[in-house]
Amino acid sequence: MKTWVFLGDSHTYGQSGFPICDAIAEARPNVTIVNAGVNADLAWNLAERLDEALKPSPSLVHVMIGTNDVNAGLHPDHAAGYMHDKGLPQLPILEFYQIHLRRVFSRLRLTGAILYASQIPPIGDDRASTWNVAVERYNTILDEEATMAGVIVLPLFDRLMDSVDASRVRSIDRLDWGVWIPESQRLHDEDGLTWDAIADQRALQLMHDGLHMTERAGRIWLDLLLEEFDAAG
């Protein structure tokens, strides 16, 4: 049986938004799916734990990392929190992401697996926001590093942004999603609301708390992944 390893942060882990690994496992029951996502990880954290994550000897590896790097890079207080909570050795700026993403890709090349990386997804629905301007800068680095390493990049950011209804985009800031993240978890876990329902209450489309995917967004990601994986055989 083939083994596919999914590396990343909370988007991959799937506790706080669309459970992508569970969805892949359901869609491809003949494949062993390994969920190697860790909440709040940055590229440095992923590089540090790669050997352990790759022990299942996968034939396919998918990476999605960078949302927390973007978040840390935009605000000094966020950066301080990540340095404390995630043990970072230095301030997490754009160059820090690039260095450790390169470490990740270099290590993955040694596996002989088919290698994929999804673009960092949007933060909120507004493409012109400070957040998403930064996301696109980080995605440019991702594209460059992936090209050098022979990693196939999947256009997740673009696919998600293309699905947004521009007539009802709600702009958000970090104060909003600082409150919404724990509230969303409670509404989902205790009250049984879907991620889509939570997003609808806030007039959001892609990310129910500004950061984590709704079912709508997750299904777009799922379709993109399966389309690419199937094409590769």
N, C-alpha and C positions, 0 to 999 in steps of 0.2 A: 504494500500500500504506500502511495506517495505521502510525503510529509511536507506541509507548507507552514513556514514560520512567519508570523506577523509581529513585527517589531515597532514599538512606538510609545506613545504617551496615553492619556486618557481616551483619546479618540479610538485607539486600538483596543484598550482594555474594555471599554464599553459599558462601564457601570453607570456613567453619568450622561449617557446619550445612546444613540443607536448602537446596538451590539453587533458590530461588523463581523467579528469572528464567529459568533453563533450563527449569523445569517449565511456566511460562507459555508460553514459546516453543514447547515441544513440543505443548501443548494448543491453541495458536492459531497454526498455521504461516503463516497469511495476514497476520500482523501482525509488524512489525519491533519487536523488544524491545530496548531500550537499558538495560543494567545500569549505573546511575550510583550504585552503592553504594560506600562507602569505609570500610574497617575503622576502628573506634574514633572515627568522626566524632560530634561533638555538633551541636546545632542551629546554633551559630555557624559551624562549619566548612561545613555545608551551605549556609547563607546566603551565605557568602563565595565559593562556587564555582558558584552557580546559573547564571550567564550561560553559562558553558562547558557545563554539563550540559544546558542547554535548546537548544543549537544545532541539534539535529535537528528542531526545530519539531513537537513532539508534538501529537497529537490527544487524548491522555489522559496524565495524570501521576499517579503514585502516590507517596506519601511515607510512610516509616516511620522516625521519628527520635525519640530520647529515652532509649534504654537507657543510653547512656554519660553522658548528663546526670544520670540518676538515680544511677548509680554514682558519679560525681564529687561529687554533692551530699551523699552520705551519709558520706563519710570524707575528712578533710583530706589524708591521704597519697595517696588516689586523685586528689583534686582537683589536688594539686601535680604528680602525674604527667601528668595530662591537660594542664595549663597548659604544662608543659615540652614534651611530645611533640606536642601539637596546636596550639601557638602561641596559646592563648587570651589575650585581652586583660585578663581579670579572673577572679576566683574564680567558678566555675560553680555558682551557686545556682539555686533555682527561678525567680526573677525573670529571671535571665539566659536560661534556657530560653524563657520566655514572650516576651521581647523579640525573640529571634532566630527563634523559630517564627513570630512575626507578620511578620518580614521575609521569611521563606520564603513564607508564604502571600500576602503582598502582591505579591511578584514573580511568583508563579505565576498570579495573577489576570490579569496582563497578557498571558498566552499565549493566552487564549481556549480553552484545552483543558478537557476534563472533569477535575475535580480530586478525588482521593481521598486519604485518609490512614487508615492502619491504626492502631488503638490500639497503644501500647507493650505488648509481650508480657510475660508474667510472668517473674520471675527465680526459677527453681525452681518447685516444685509447691505450696507452702504459701501459701495466700491471705492468711493472717494474719501472715506473716513481716514483719519490718522492711522488707525489700526491696519486697514487693508492696504494703504500705501506702503506701510512697513512690511506686511505680509508679502506683497509683490516683490519688494527688494530681497527678502529672504528666499523667495522662490526663484529669483534670478540666480542666486548663489547655488541653490539646489540644482537647477538645470545645468549650470556650468560643471559642478562637481560630478554629477551623474554622467554627463557626457564623457568626461575624462575617464570615468571608472567603468563605462559600459553598462550602466544601470538605466533601465527603461523608465522614463518619467511619465506618469499618468496625469492628465490635465484636470485634476480635481477642482482646483480653485476656479478655473475658467468654466467648467461644466456647472458648478454650483451657482456662480454669479449669473450665468446665462439663464438660470431658472427663476431668478428673482423678478417679481412684478415691481417694476420701477415706480409705479404710481402709488405704491403703499409701503415704501421703504421708511422704516423708523430708525433715526439716528440714535445711537446709544453711546455711553461713555463707561469708563471703568467702574465708576461708582454704581451704575446700574447692575452690571454683572457681578460686582462684588457682593451685592445683596441677593441677586437672583440665583447664583449657583447653589448655595445651601437650601434656598427656598424651593428650587426646582427638585432637588433630591428628595425633600420631604413630600412634596406634592405627588411625586412619582411613586416613592416607596410606601408612604403611609396612606395617601388618598387614592392611589391607583390611577392617576391621570397619565395619559400617554404624553410623550414628549411633544407631539404635534399639538395636543390640547393645551399644554402649558404655553407653548409658543403663541398660539392663537390668542390666549388671554392677554398677552403682552404686545400683540400686533407685530410679532416677529415671524420670519419665514424659515430661515435656514438653521439658526441656532437658538434653542429654546431659552437659554440663559445668556446669550451673547457669545458663548464659547463652545458649547457642545451641540452635536447634531440632533435635529428632529428626525423622526422617521422619514419624512419627506426627503430631507437631505441625505440621510443614510441610504435610502433606496437608490438614489442617483449614484452614490459612491459604489454601492454593491453592483449595480448594473455595469458601471465602468470597469470594475475589477474583473467581473466574470467575462465580460466581452474581451478584455485583453488576455486573460489567462487562457481562455478557450482558443483564442487565435494562436497562442504559443504552443498549444497541444499539451 
